[in-house]
Amino acid sequence: MSERKNKAPARPVMTGGGPRGPRAMGPRQPINKETVKRLLGYLKPYGPRLIVVLLCIILNAVATASAATFLGRIIDDYITPMLASASNDFSGLLTAIFKMAALYVLAILATFAQARIMAVISQSVLRKVRDEMFAHMQTLPIRYFDTHTHGEVMSHYTNDTDTLRQMVSQTLTQSVSSAITLLVVFISMLSCSVWLTLLVVAGTFFMLKATAKIGGGSATYFVKQQTSLASLNGYIEEMVNGQKVVKVFNHEPLAKEEFDRRNDELCQNATEANKLANILGPVNNNMGHIQYVVLAIVGGAMAIGNVPNLSLSGMGSLTLGAIAAFLTLSRNFMQPINQVAQQINFIAMALAGAERIFKLMDETPEADEGYVTLVNAREENGQLVETEEHTGLWAWKHPHSADGSVTYTRLMGDVVMENVDFAYEPEKPVLHDISLYARPGQKVAFVGATGAGKTTITNLINRFYDIADGKIRYDGININKIRKPDLRHSLGVVLQDVNLFTGTVMDNIRYGKLDATDEECIAAAKLANAHDFITRLPDGYNTVLKGDGSGLSQGQRQLISIARAAVADPPVMIMDEATSSIDTRTEA
C-alpha cells in the first residue's frame, strides 16, 4: 500500500469538512470585482449579439412605457368624450386600442428575440468555461487530486457552472433590462406628474432598504449553500466508491449518520437562504400594493381638488387618464425593483460558483523545466540519427543552448537514485538518503513494510512528485532535465489502483499505445495472460466495459491494466503491487 494513502486513508466515514468545508467559512466577503471582471470577459466575443440584446431590451422598455401612457390618452381623448356626448362611434377608440396592442406585440417580440439570443450566448460561455476548466485540470499535479475529493472537483462542472448559466442567461439580462426600464418609466412618470413621482421615489427608498437588509442575509447563506453542497457531493462520491467496504465492516449506520450531518448542514444553509429569499418577494410586493393605494388616493384627491399638477410639459390639471396611466407606470416601476431584489441571491450564488471555478483555473499547473526529449532514431555509421519513422529504437535528444548543437543518447532504461530525500509534507519525511539502481535487463523488487516508501519511489521516477534532495538519473540524465511527457512515454506503469475507462476491452488496452494494431493489443493481452478470459466475454475484445470495469473481477481488471502497459513495449516497466489480486499461477 502507498504511504501517500496511509497519510490520507480512505475511510467509510469522514468526520469533518476540512479547512475547505462549510465550517471554515468566515463572514461574508464583499463582491470580488476581479471575479466579476473575469466573468464579463467571457462575454466580449459576443459583443455584436449583446448589442442586439440591448436594443431589444430598450425596445421592450420603451414599448411597455408607451403602452402605459397610451392608456391615459385613450381614457382622456376617447372614452371620456364618448361618455360625455353619449356617442356610439367606436372607430377612433378601436384604432387606438389596436395601436396599443401593436406596442405590446412589439414588446413580446423583443423579449422573445432577447431570450433566444441570450440562450445561445449563455450556453456558449458555459462550454468555453468547461473547456478551459478541463484543459487546465489536465495540467495540474497529482498532488491536487490527492488533496481534493472527486465529488468536490465534479461539483465545479455541475453545481457551479449551473449557477453561471442562470446568471448569464437570466440574471444579467434581467438586471440590465430592469435598469433601462426604470429609467424609461421614471421619465414617463415625470411626464405625467412630478408630485406623484416624488411619492414613488420615497416608497422606493424604503423598499431598497428592506431589500438590502433581507437580501444581504440571504446572499450569505446562498454562498454557504454552494460550499456545503460540494462537501455533500464529495462524501456521496466517496461512499459510492467504497460501498463494499462500508458493508463489509457494517458501517452503514455510521455512514448514514455522517451523511445526515452533512445533509442537515446543507438543508440548514439552503433553508435560511431560501427563507429570506422567499420573504423578500412578498415584502416588496406588499410595499408596492401600499404605494399603489397611496398613489390612487393622493392622485384622486389632487384631481378632485383641482390641485395644480407639475409635469415635464409644465403646469396643468391631473386628469383621470393621467392618473390611470401613472398607476400603471408605478406598477411597471416596482416590477424591475422586485426582479433585481430577487436576482441578488442568484448573483451571490453565481459569484460564489465563479470564484470556486476560477480558483481551480488559478491552481498552479505542474511545473516542467525539462528540455531533453524522446525521439525515434536509427543508427548510421555507429551514430544515432533522429528520424520521423518508428524504428523501435529510441534516443534522448539533448539540445545544447551554448552552441546550438544536439547530442543523442540511446534509451536503455538505466535508473539510478542517489541520496534521495522526499516528504509529502515538509515536517514528515518519507524517504531519507535513499540510493538504489536498476540496470537494463534487471528485475528489481522492493519489499518492505506498508508505508515504507515503495509506491513513493515509483511516483518519484514518474515525477508525479519531485524530490526534495538528491538525484534520480535515467540513462545518466537527471530526470529533472527530461520533459515529463517524454519521461512518462518511456515508462510502462501498472498502478496499484486499477482504472479502466468506458469503452471496449480493445480500447482500454490500446490506451497504452494509441497507434497499436489489434494484433499488437491481442499479443499484449496474451503476454499478460488476459487473452483467455477476454475471449470468454460476451463480445470478446469488443465487449464494452462500464463503471470502471465493474463486471470484471479485480484480478481480471489488473490483467487488462498489465496488458495496457505491455502494449507499449517500454524499456522500463514499473509494477506497483500490480499482481495483488491475481492467482499465484498467473502471477508466475
N, C-alpha and C positions, 0 to 999 in steps of 0.2 A: 504493500500500500504506500502511496505517496505521502511523504511527510508534509507536503503542502496541504493535503486533505486532512492530515492529523491536526494541522493548525486551525482549519475551519471545517470540522466534520459535518457531514450531512446527518441531521437529526430528524426524527419523526416529528418532534415538537420544537418550535422556536419560541423563545420567551421574550424577545424584545425586538423592536424595530431598528435598533442601532442608531447611530447619530443621524442617519438619513430619515428615520421614521418620524411619524407624526408627533411623538412625544418630544422630539428635539426641536420642534418649531418654536421660535420665539414670537414676539409680537409682530403684527402685520407690517411688512415693509412697504414704503411708498412705491408707486408705479415706477418700474425701471425704464427710463427713457431710452436706453440702449436697446432693450428688448423690443420696444415699440418701433424704434428706427429700423432695426434688422427685419422686423416683421413686415413693415411697409416697403422695405427694399425688394421683397418678392413680388410686389405689385408693379414695379417700374416697367417691366417688359410689356405690360398690358395697358400702357398709357392711353393709346387711341381708344380702346374699348371703354376704359374708365371715363374718358371724356364723353362718350356716347351715353354712358350710365348717368353721368352728372347732368347732361342735357335732359334726359328722361325724368330725372328727379325734379329738376327745375320746372319742366313742363307739367309734371303731375301737381306740384305745389301751386303753380300759377292757375292751372285749370280748376283745382279744388277751391282755391280762394275766390276765383272769378265766379264760380257757380254759386258760392255763398252770397256774394254781393249782388249777383244777378237775381237772386231770390228777392232781395229788397226792392229791386226795380220792378219786378213782376207785381209785387204787392202794391207799390205806390203808383205805378204807371198803368196797370191794367185792372187788377182786382178791385182796388178801392174806387176808381172812377166807374167801373161797371156796376158796382153795388150802389153807388150814389145815383146813377142815372137809370138803374134797372134795365140795362142794355142786355140783349141776347146775342150780341155779335162776339163770338169767341175766337175769331180768326187771328186777331193780334195776340191774344193770350196763348193760343196753341203754338203760334210761330215762336213766341218767347220761350215756351216750355221745351220745344224741340231744340232750340239753341242751347238751353241749359243742359238738356240730355246729351247733346253733342259734346259739351265740355266734359261731362262725366265719362263718356265713352273715350274721349281723348286721354283722360287721366288713367282709365283702365288699361288702354293700350300701352301707355308709357310705363305703367307698373309692370305689365307683362314682359315688355322688352327688357326692362331693367333686371327683372328676376332671371330671365333666360341667360342674359349675358353674364351676370354675377355667378350663376351656377357653373358656367364654363370656366370662368376665372378662378373660382374657389377650388374646383377640382384640379385644375392645372397647377395651382400653387401647392396644394397638398401633395400632388405627385412629385413636384420638384423637391419639397421638403423631405418626403420619404426617400427619394433617390439620394439626396445629399447625406441624409442621416445614415442610410445603409452603406453608402460608399465610404463614409468616414468610419463607420463601425468596423469595416474590414481592415482599417489601418491601425486599430487600437491594439495595444499589447495584451497578452494573455492575462496579465495582472488585473486588468479592468474586469474581465469576465469572472475572475476568481473572487472579486470583491463585490459583485453585483449579481443579484438573483436574475434568472432568466425571465421570471414574471415581471420584474421591475423594468428590465430592458424592453420587453414586449409592450409594456404599458405606454412607452413613448410612441409606438406605432399605432396604438389603438385609442386609448382614452385621450392622450394629449393631442394627437392630431385631429381627433373628432372635435375637441373644443376649438381648435383653429378653424375647422370647417364652418362651424356655426358662426364664429366671429367674422370670417371673411365674407361668407355668403349672406349673412343676415345682419349681424350687429353693426358692421362697418357701414353698410348702405343705409340701414335704418337711422344710424346716428347722423350721417350726412343729410339724409332726407329730412330728419327732424329739425336740424339746424336751418336748412333752407326754408322749410315750411313755416317755422317760427318767424323767420324774417319777413316772408311774403305775407303771412297772416297778420303780423304785427302792423305792417304798413297799411293793410286793408282795414284793420280795426281803427287806426288813426284817421283814415278817410271817412269812417262812419262817426266816431265820437272820441275825442281826446279824453273827456271826463270818464267815460266808461272804461277806456283803455287803462287809465290810471288804477281803477279798481282791479282790473285783471292783473296788472303788474304787482299790486300789493298781495293779491291772492297767490300769485306765482312765487313770490318771495317766501311765503310760509310753506308752500309746497316743496320748494327746493331745500329748505331747512329740514323738513321731515325726511326727504329723500336722502340727504347726506347722513342723517343720524341713523336711519334704518338700513340704508344701502351699504354704509361703511361696515357695520357689523356683519351683514350678510356676506360681503366680499371676503372678509377674514375667514369665515367658515367654508366658503367655496374653495379657497386655496388649500385649507386643511383637508377638505374632502378629496382633492386630487392626490395629495400625498398619501393619505390613508388608503385610497383605492389602489394605488400602486403597491403598497405594502400587502394588501389582501391578495392581489393578483399573484405576487411573488410567492406567498405562502401556499396558495392553491396549486400553483405550478409545481412547487416542491412536493406537496402531498400526492399529487397525481403520479409524479415520477417515482415516489417512494412508497406507493400503496402496498406493495408486497411486504416491505419491511414493517410498515405500520401494523399489518395484520399478523405477521409472524410474532411480533412482540406484544400483541394485544394492546396497542397504543391508541385504539380508536377513541376511547373516552378522552384521553389527553389531547389528541389531535383535534377532536371536536371542541374541547374547552378552549384551546388556543385560537381555533377558527372563530369561535363565538366572541372571544375578546376582541379580535381584530375587526370582526363584522360589527360588533357593538360600537367600536370606536368610529368606524365609517358611518354607521347609522346615526350616531350622535352628531357628528360633524355635518352630515347631509341634512339631518332633521333641523339643526339650528340654522343652516344656510337657507333651506327652503322655507322654514317657518318665517324668517324675517323677510325673505323674498315674496312670500305669499301675502304677508301683511302689507307690504309696500303698495301693491296694486289697489286693494280696497281703500287704503288710507287716501291715496291720491284721487281715486275716483269719487270718494265721498266729499273730499275737499272741492273737487270740480263741481259736484252737484250743488254744494252750498254756494259756491261762487255763481253758478248759473241762476239760482233763485235770487241771490242778491242783485245780480245784474238786471234780471227781469223786473224786480220791484223798483230799483232805482231808475231804470230806463222808463218804466211806465209812469213813475211819479214825475220824471222830467217832462215827458210828453204831455201829461195831463196838466201840469203846472206851467206849461209853455216856457220852461227854463231854456235860456239860450244855449245852443249846442255848438261847441268848438270842434271843428274838423280840419283836415288838410286843405279843404276848399274854402274855409273861412267860417264865420258865424252864421248860424241858421237854427231852424227848429228841428227837433228829433221826431221823425215820422215813424209810423207803425212798421213800414218796410225796413227802415234803418235799424229799428230795434230787433226785428226778426233776423235780419242779416247779421247783426252784431252777435246775437246769441249763438247763431250757427258758427260764426267765426271764433267765438270764445271756446266752443267745443273743439274746433279744429286746432286751436292754440293749446288746449290742455292735452290733447291726444299725443302730440310729439313729446311733451314733457313726460307723460306716463311711459311712453315707449323707451325713452332714454333711461328713465329710472329703472325699468325692468332690465335693460341691457347692461346696466352697471355690473350686475352679478356675473353675466356671461363674459364681460370684458375681463373682470378679475380672474375668472376661471381660465379663460383663454390665455391671458398673460402668464398665469402660473404654469400652464401647459407649455407655453412657448419657452419660458425660462428653463424648464426641465429638458426640452428638446435641444435648446441652444447649449445647455450645459453638457449634453452628450456630444454635440458637434464641436465644443471647445476642448474636449478631453485631448490631452497631448497624444499625438499618434506615436506609433512605435518608431523609435529612432533607428536610423540605419546610415552609418557613415562608411559603409563598405564600398570598395571600388574594384575589387577583384571579382571577375565574372566567370561563369562556366560556359564553355563553348564546345561545339563539335570540332574535332581535329583529325588530321591524318598525318602519317609520318612520311617525310620525304628526305632522303639522304641523312637519316639519323636525326632530323629536326622535326619538331611538331609545327604543323601549319594549320591555321584556322580554316574551316570550311563550313558552308551552309548545309551540306548534306549530312544525314545521320549515318555516321560510320561505326557507331558502337565504341569509339574512342573519345574520351572526354579530357579536356585540359582546362587548367585555371589560367585565365588571361590577366596578366599584371601590367597595367599601364604605368609608365614612369613619367611623372609630371616634369622632372628636371630636363630631360632631352626629348620627350615625346615618344620614346621607344616602347616596345611591347615585348614581354617575355611570356613563355608558356611553360606550365608545369603539369605533367601528366597526373590525372586524377587516379590515385591509388587507394585511398581510404585509410590513410595512416593517421590515427587520432592519438594525441598526447595531451595530458593535463599536467601542468606544472604549478605546484604550490597554490592551488586554488582555494580561495575563501569565498563564502556566499552566505547570505541571510535573506529570508523573505522580509523580515523586519530587522532594522539595524541592531537592536539590542538582543536579538535571539539568533545567534549564528547556527547554521545548519551544517555547513562544511568548513573545515579549517585545515589549511596546509595539505590539501589532497593532491597527490601525484600518481598518475597511472598512465598506461599506454595500451593501445590495441593496434597491432601491426596488421598489414594486409594479409588476409587468409586466416587470421587468428579468430577463435571464438572465445570471447571473454564474458564471464558470468559474474554478476555482483550478488553476493549472498550476505545478508545481514538482517539485523532486527528491523521490525517495522518502524519507520521514521528515521532510519539511519542515514538516508540520503540517496537511495538507489534511483528513485524516479527523478530526483533533483538533478542528478548527473546527466540523465538523458535530456532533461529540459534545458540544461546549460549548453549541451552540444548543439541542440537545435536553435539556441539563442531565443528560447521563449522568455528567458530571463538572462540578464547579463551579470557576470561575476563581479565581486567586489575587489578582488585582488588575485594576482597570479595570471597565468596564460593558458589558453587552450589552442593547440596548433592542429591544423588539418592539412596533411601533406606538407608540413613545415610552414604553413601560412597561419598567422594569427587570425582566428575566426572573426575577430572584430573588423578585419580588413576585407572580408568576403561579404558581398551583398546577401542579405538574408534570403531572398527568393532563390538565389543560386545555391546557397548553402543547403537549404532545405530540399532543393531539387536533387541534390546529390545523395540524399539520405533516404532510406526506406524506414518508416516508423510505424510500428504497431503499438498503439497506445493501450494503456491499462483499461481505460473505459472505451468500449466499442461504440462507434456511432455509424449507423447506416442511414442512408437517405432514401426518401420516397422515390422509387424508380425500380427498374428491373434489376435482377441479380447481376446481369452483364454490365449494366450502367454503374453499379456500385463497385465492381471490380475494376472497370475502366477508369474510375475516378483517380486511380494511382498513375495512369498514363493515358491522357485523353485521346491520343492518336493510336492507341493499341488496337490491333485487329481482333476479331472474335477468336481466332485461333490462339493468339497470344494470351488472351484472357482465360481461355479454357486450359491452356498449358499451365498458367499460374495457379488456377484452381486445382489442377491435378497435383502440382508441386506442394500445395498446401493441404492435400488430402480432402479437399472440399468437393471434388467432382462427383463422387458417388451420391452424396445426399442431395446435391443440386439437381442431378438428373432425375431424382425421385420426386422433386417438387412438381406441382400441377402443370406448369408450363416450362419446366427446366430452367434454363438460363434466362428465359423471358418472363419468369414469374415476377410479378410486381410486389415489392416489399413496401409496407406502410408502417407508420408508427415506430420507426427505428428498428424494423425487423421483428416486430412483436410476435409474429407467427413462428419464429425460429427459436431454437434453444440457445442458451448463452454460448455453448460450445460451437454451434453452427455459425453464430454471428462472429465469433472470434476467427473461425477458419476463413470466412469471407474477408474479414479485415486483414488477415495474413496474405490472402491471395491479392488483395488490393495493393499491398505494399510490394509483393513479389513481382507483379506485372511490370513494374518499372525497372526491374533487374538492377538495383542500385549497388554501388561498391561497398556501402556500409548499411547494414540492417540493424536497427535498434528495436528490440522487443521488450516492452515493459510488462512483465508478467502476462504475456500475450497468450500463454497456454494454460492459464489457471483454471479454465472451465473445460479443458479438453482431456479425454481419457489418456492414460499413460501410453497406450499402444500408438495412438495417433500422434501424441506428442513426440515419441521417439522417431 
